[in-house]
């Protein structure tokens, strides 16, 4: 999981040493699969890179049809544990809900419009992708198709999860 890459959840989850994070990601993937408005879910950051250590947060990007549904009504984050605190962070096209769970898990849920990652001129999107991601959920291959367009430019390794 090191370096610039794009991987699949099946091959990469087992490499995550933290069992609680592995369970959370599996549960989240199952939860996302039940929602018709979630286009894709991407694992980014240190867990995608294979560099996570004690205290690392989990970075997810959710491509959704209606971002306000997830940003306006935030009760859905309680499906994954008891919530101590939620902090909103504006990153332009992406708004993150940084959730601090009572069990110590910290998750940054980046809520993005379904077109996120489609514009290669958007440096912010491309930086996240080029740094290395794991496609956690992509039932229609939306992100896989986008990544295949950029793989030679960004030196991405492409594999399929869904």
Secondary structure, DSSP 4 states (H G I P E B T S, - for coil): --SS-EEEHHHHHTT---HHHHHHHHHHHHHHHT-TTEEEEEEEHHHHHT---TTPPEEEEEEES-HHHHHH-GGGGGGGS-EEEEEEEE-SSEEEEEEEETTS-EEEEEEEETTTT--TT-HHHHHHHHH-EEEEE-TT-HHHHHHHHHHHHHT-------
